[in-house]
Amino acid sequence: MRPIPRALLIHTATLLTGASDAWQSGESAPLAQLRYVRVEPRAAQTRTRDDTRAEPAALLLYDARHSLPPNVAFTPGQFVLFQGVRYSVDTVEALYDGRRMHHVELTLGS
């Protein structure tokens, strides 16, 4: 399978460490400057008994061949800073094209 075309990987984001305590009040240190990635922002709506809220959410695509730096280890609980919005990494899914990894999809939440 061919890699994601580089012309589609137009974004840059910063990967940050997870919070140091249970209240997420610790400072997040930069882990990596992600280049040649694709971020698809979307608004996730959550409904409670009292109201409906639109929360920022996004999908980040990290290509195994074109995205830099290579071989980044993503884990849930980390943060991604994209266009001034800090997202938390909710899920990490590595997708393969047979034997090799093709890309990683990160589901980002608020």
N, CA, C and O of each residue as an XYZ file, in Angstrom:
440
protein
N       0.844     -1.172      0.000
C       0.000      0.000      0.000
C       0.890      1.236      0.000
O       1.926      1.266      0.665
N       0.490      2.229     -0.730
C       1.273      3.467     -0.805
C       1.084      4.308      0.463
O       0.035      4.250      1.104
N       2.110      5.090      0.815
C       1.968      5.972      1.988
C       0.966      7.082      1.693
O       0.591      7.313      0.544
N       0.546      7.755      2.745
C      -0.332      8.914      2.580
C       0.441      9.955      1.786
O       1.584     10.250      2.133
N      -0.140     10.525      0.730
C       0.596     11.519     -0.062
C       1.066     12.687      0.800
O       0.318     13.205      1.630
N       2.304     13.089      0.590
C       2.884     14.168      1.386
C       2.125     15.481      1.212
O       2.111     16.314      2.118
N       1.498     15.666      0.061
C       0.720     16.888     -0.178
C      -0.479     16.996      0.771
O      -0.993     18.093      0.985
N      -0.930     15.875      1.341
C      -2.042     15.894      2.295
C      -1.574     16.080      3.732
O      -2.377     16.401      4.607
N      -0.288     15.885      3.983
C       0.267     15.995      5.336
C       0.788     17.411      5.540
O       1.997     17.644      5.534
N      -0.124     18.346      5.717
C       0.201     19.774      5.675
C       0.336     20.420      7.047
O       0.597     21.620      7.133
N       0.164     19.655      8.122
C       0.108     20.275      9.441
C       1.347     19.993     10.282
O       2.115     19.067     10.022
N       1.504     20.830     11.298
C       2.540     20.689     12.311
C       1.859     20.770     13.672
O       0.967     21.594     13.877
N       2.278     19.922     14.592
C       1.711     19.922     15.942
C       2.827     19.589     16.924
O       3.900     19.135     16.528
N       2.564     19.817     18.202
C       3.536     19.523     19.247
C       2.976     18.447     20.158
O       1.858     18.573     20.659
N       3.747     17.387     20.376
C       3.368     16.321     21.296
C       3.905     16.676     22.669
O       5.089     16.979     22.816
N       3.034     16.640     23.686
C       3.392     17.016     25.048
C       3.247     15.829     25.982
O       2.476     14.910     25.704
N       3.982     15.840     27.088
C       3.858     14.783     28.095
C       2.513     14.883     28.771
O       1.856     15.923     28.724
N       2.102     13.791     29.404
C       0.869     13.789     30.173
C       1.042     14.554     31.464
O       2.161     14.879     31.859
N      -0.070     14.841     32.122
C      -0.038     15.586     33.382
C       0.602     14.731     34.469
O       0.547     13.502     34.427
N       1.205     15.399     35.433
C       1.964     14.685     36.455
C       1.113     14.243     37.635
O       1.569     13.418     38.427
N      -0.097     14.752     37.788
C      -0.929     14.350     38.920
C      -2.351     14.053     38.455
O      -2.690     14.244     37.288
N      -3.165     13.588     39.379
C      -4.526     13.171     39.043
C      -5.407     14.331     38.609
O      -6.396     14.126     37.906
N      -5.063     15.537     39.014
C      -5.891     16.699     38.665
C      -5.424     17.366     37.392
O      -6.002     18.379     36.995
N      -4.409     16.847     36.736
C      -3.858     17.362     35.488
C      -3.451     18.825     35.601
O      -3.628     19.607     34.667
N      -2.901     19.181     36.762
C      -2.478     20.556     36.961
C      -0.982     20.744     36.703
O      -0.486     21.871     36.725
N      -0.272     19.659     36.462
C       1.163     19.754     36.212
C       1.443     20.336     34.834
O       0.593     20.300     33.944
N       2.621     20.861     34.676
C       3.030     21.402     33.386
C       3.371     20.267     32.435
O       3.934     19.253     32.847
N       3.032     20.437     31.168
C       3.355     19.449     30.147
C       4.600     19.896     29.402
O       4.667     21.020     28.905
N       5.581     19.018     29.326
C       6.823     19.327     28.623
C       6.730     18.813     27.182
O       6.149     17.753     26.945
N       7.290     19.545     26.224
C       7.263     19.070     24.838
C       8.087     17.790     24.666
O       9.215     17.693     25.148
N       7.503     16.820     23.976
C       8.211     15.580     23.659
C       8.755     15.599     22.242
O       9.883     15.171     21.998
N       7.944     16.101     21.296
C       8.354     16.095     19.891
C       7.559     17.136     19.113
O       6.402     17.420     19.426
N       8.197     17.692     18.105
C       7.525     18.577     17.148
C       7.125     17.701     15.969
O       7.979     17.267     15.196
N       5.832     17.443     15.830
C       5.332     16.567     14.771
C       5.170     17.376     13.489
O       4.462     18.383     13.461
N       5.837     16.921     12.426
C       5.736     17.587     11.125
C       5.202     16.604     10.103
O       5.350     15.391     10.247
N       4.586     17.139      9.081
C       3.979     16.334      8.012
C       2.947     15.358      8.576
O       2.997     14.156      8.315
N       2.019     15.898      9.349
C       0.892     15.123      9.865
C      -0.397     15.743      9.331
O      -0.379     16.831      8.756
N      -1.489     15.059      9.523
C      -2.795     15.576      9.101
C      -3.679     15.617     10.330
O      -3.813     14.616     11.033
N      -4.288     16.772     10.598
C      -5.207     16.925     11.719
C      -6.552     17.337     11.160
O      -6.661     18.336     10.450
N      -7.573     16.564     11.484
C      -8.939     16.857     11.050
C      -9.748     17.252     12.283
O     -10.253     16.386     12.997
N      -9.875     18.569     12.537
C     -10.664     19.001     13.692
C     -12.148     18.737     13.466
O     -12.641     18.766     12.339
N     -12.838     18.480     14.560
C     -14.284     18.316     14.528
C     -14.813     18.671     15.904
O     -14.074     18.625     16.887
N     -16.058     19.017     15.976
C     -16.673     19.353     17.261
C     -17.491     18.155     17.721
O     -18.412     17.724     17.026
N     -17.161     17.624     18.876
C     -17.910     16.514     19.452
C     -18.942     17.087     20.407
O     -18.613     17.886     21.284
N     -20.164     16.684     20.237
C     -21.214     17.179     21.116
C     -21.516     16.145     22.183
O     -21.717     14.966     21.893
N     -21.543     16.613     23.426
C     -21.909     15.747     24.533
C     -23.211     16.269     25.122
O     -23.391     17.472     25.312
N     -24.091     15.358     25.400
C     -25.384     15.735     25.965
C     -25.466     15.236     27.392
O     -25.172     14.076     27.680
N     -25.862     16.111     28.263
C     -26.139     15.741     29.631
C     -27.602     16.053     29.896
O     -28.309     16.536     29.011
N     -28.042     15.790     31.070
C     -29.428     16.084     31.406
C     -29.693     17.587     31.391
O     -30.809     18.026     31.115
N     -28.659     18.368     31.689
C     -28.828     19.811     31.804
C     -28.624     20.566     30.499
O     -29.355     21.517     30.222
N     -27.655     20.168     29.700
C     -27.361     20.944     28.487
C     -26.598     20.106     27.468
O     -26.242     18.955     27.719
N     -26.362     20.707     26.330
C     -25.558     20.098     25.268
C     -24.327     20.963     25.077
O     -24.428     22.185     24.963
N     -23.161     20.325     25.042
C     -21.909     21.056     24.890
C     -21.166     20.597     23.654
O     -21.141     19.410     23.329
N     -20.563     21.554     22.970
C     -19.662     21.230     21.863
C     -18.240     21.295     22.401
O     -17.779     22.348     22.842
N     -17.557     20.172     22.363
C     -16.186     20.107     22.860
C     -15.249     19.909     21.681
O     -15.585     19.191     20.739
N     -14.073     20.537     21.719
C     -13.133     20.347     20.619
C     -12.631     18.906     20.580
O     -12.341     18.305     21.615
N     -12.537     18.377     19.392
C     -12.015     17.029     19.178
C     -11.339     17.016     17.814
O     -11.573     17.905     16.995
N     -10.504     16.016     17.567
C      -9.805     15.948     16.282
C      -9.294     14.538     16.058
O      -9.261     13.714     16.972
N      -8.898     14.280     14.832
C      -8.250     13.042     14.440
C      -6.897     13.416     13.856
O      -6.827     14.218     12.924
N      -5.820     12.848     14.390
C      -4.472     13.123     13.895
C      -3.966     11.881     13.175
O      -4.021     10.775     13.714
N      -3.473     12.070     11.954
C      -2.882     10.984     11.159
C      -1.373     11.190     11.099
O      -0.896     12.234     10.656
N      -0.631     10.189     11.547
C       0.829     10.202     11.543
C       1.277      9.096     10.598
O       1.117      7.915     10.905
N       1.842      9.473      9.443
C       2.241      8.513      8.420
C       3.578      7.878      8.791
O       4.491      8.565      9.250
N       3.690      6.572      8.590
C       4.916      5.850      8.951
C       6.102      6.246      8.082
O       7.244      6.149      8.532
N       5.868      6.684      6.863
C       6.972      7.028      5.975
C       7.292      8.520      5.976
O       8.464      8.884      6.079
N       6.299      9.390      5.865
C       6.557     10.817      5.651
C       6.580     11.671      6.923
O       7.266     12.693      6.956
N       5.856     11.281      7.954
C       5.770     12.125      9.154
C       7.088     12.118      9.913
O       7.792     11.110      9.963
N       7.403     13.260     10.499
C       8.635     13.421     11.274
C       8.306     13.884     12.678
O       7.293     14.556     12.873
N       9.127     13.550     13.663
C      10.261     12.646     13.656
C       9.785     11.198     13.525
O       8.646     10.880     13.868
N      10.654     10.333     13.031
C      10.243      8.939     12.851
C      10.129      8.196     14.184
O      10.768      8.560     15.171
N       9.313      7.161     14.190
C       9.197      6.230     15.325
C       8.801      6.903     16.637
O       9.388      6.619     17.681
N       7.817      7.785     16.590
C       7.320      8.412     17.814
C       6.422      7.413     18.536
O       5.592      6.754     17.910
N       6.587      7.302     19.842
C       5.753      6.404     20.650
C       4.603      7.217     21.241
O       4.813      8.036     22.136
N       3.401      6.992     20.744
C       2.216      7.683     21.240
C       1.545      6.820     22.303
O       1.465      5.599     22.165
N       1.063      7.469     23.371
C       0.321      6.761     24.407
C      -0.872      7.612     24.836
O      -0.781      8.839     24.850
N      -1.981      6.978     25.183
C      -3.107      7.747     25.719
C      -2.674      8.485     26.982
O      -1.896      7.967     27.784
N      -3.178      9.676     27.142
C      -2.797     10.505     28.284
C      -1.823     11.611     27.919
O      -1.670     12.574     28.669
N      -1.160     11.484     26.772
C      -0.317     12.568     26.295
C      -1.215     13.686     25.753
O      -2.434     13.534     25.671
N      -0.600     14.795     25.391
C      -1.341     15.923     24.840
C      -0.744     16.333     23.505
O       0.442     16.126     23.249
N      -1.586     16.923     22.652
C      -1.157     17.455     21.367
C      -1.600     18.907     21.309
O      -2.765     19.222     21.552
N      -0.667     19.786     20.986
C      -0.963     21.205     20.817
C      -1.026     21.490     19.322
O      -0.033     21.343     18.610
N      -2.214     21.903     18.848
C      -2.410     22.173     17.428
C      -3.200     23.462     17.282
O      -4.319     23.572     17.784
N      -2.622     24.434     16.596
C      -3.229     25.745     16.341
C      -3.750     26.389     17.627
O      -4.845     26.949     17.657
N      -2.950     26.299     18.679
C      -3.276     26.944     19.942
C      -4.267     26.191     20.810
O      -4.595     26.661     21.899
N      -4.755     25.044     20.371
C      -5.699     24.237     21.148
C      -4.971     23.006     21.669
O      -4.297     22.303     20.916
N      -5.113     22.756     22.949
C      -4.478     21.594     23.573
C      -5.488     20.450     23.638
O      -6.530     20.555     24.285
N      -5.158     19.363     22.957
C      -6.011     18.176     22.927
C      -5.357     17.074     23.745
O      -4.130     17.002     23.822
N      -6.161     16.220     24.352
C      -5.618     15.037     25.017
C      -5.703     13.853     24.056
O      -6.643     13.751     23.268
N      -4.729     12.975     24.128
C      -4.726     11.776     23.294
C      -5.610     10.745     23.981
O      -5.271     10.242     25.052
N      -6.752     10.429     23.356
C      -7.697      9.473     23.936
C      -7.397      8.046     23.501
O      -7.324      7.144     24.335
N      -7.223      7.835     22.193
C      -6.919      6.491     21.701
C      -5.798      6.569     20.677
O      -5.639      7.573     19.984
N      -5.027      5.496     20.593
C      -3.932      5.367     19.630
C      -4.154      4.061     18.887
O      -4.248      2.998     19.501
N      -4.238      4.140     17.559
C      -4.467      2.944     16.752
C      -3.445      2.894     15.619
O      -3.439      3.745     14.729
N      -2.584      1.881     15.671
C      -1.601      1.671     14.604
C      -2.238      0.789     13.535
O      -2.734     -0.296     13.837
N      -2.225      1.253     12.282
C      -2.825      0.511     11.178
C      -1.732     -0.002     10.255
O      -0.804      0.730      9.912
N      -1.846     -1.260      9.857
C      -0.814     -1.946      9.086
C      -1.307     -2.260      7.682
O      -2.509     -2.390      7.448
N      -0.366     -2.382      6.752
C      -0.674     -2.789      5.376
C      -0.017     -4.133      5.089
O       0.790     -4.261      4.168
N      -0.363     -5.097      5.861
C       0.294     -6.401      5.753
C       1.302     -6.553      6.862
O       0.925     -6.762      8.015
N       2.591     -6.453      6.536
C       3.648     -6.643      7.533
C       4.076     -5.365      8.228
O       4.491     -5.399      9.386
N       3.981     -4.235      7.533
C       4.536     -2.995      8.078
C       3.434     -2.014      8.480
O       2.316     -2.044      7.964
N       3.801     -1.139      9.428
C       2.859     -0.115      9.845
C       2.679      0.901      8.717
O       3.655      1.347      8.113
N       1.444      1.256      8.441
C       1.142      2.237      7.403
C       1.008      3.625      8.015
O       1.673      4.561      7.572
N       0.152      3.771      9.032
C       0.007      5.039      9.737
C      -0.591      4.806     11.118
O      -1.078      3.721     11.434
N      -0.538      5.862     11.932
C      -1.110      5.825     13.270
C      -2.230      6.850     13.311
O      -2.056      7.984     12.865
N      -3.381      6.455     13.845
C      -4.499      7.377     14.030
C      -4.662      7.659     15.518
O      -4.812      6.745     16.328
N      -4.629      8.946     15.858
C      -4.836      9.363     17.229
C      -6.175     10.068     17.331
O      -6.437     11.015     16.589
N      -7.018      9.621     18.234
C      -8.269     10.302     18.515
C      -7.976     11.303     19.623
O      -7.523     10.935     20.707
N      -8.239     12.560     19.337
C      -7.931     13.641     20.291
C      -9.219     14.203     20.850
O     -10.187     14.403     20.116
N      -9.236     14.458     22.147
C     -10.377     15.059     22.811
C      -9.957     16.309     23.558
O      -8.792     16.705     23.541
N     -10.919     16.914     24.206
C     -10.620     18.172     24.915
C     -10.030     17.906     26.278
O      -9.719     18.845     27.010
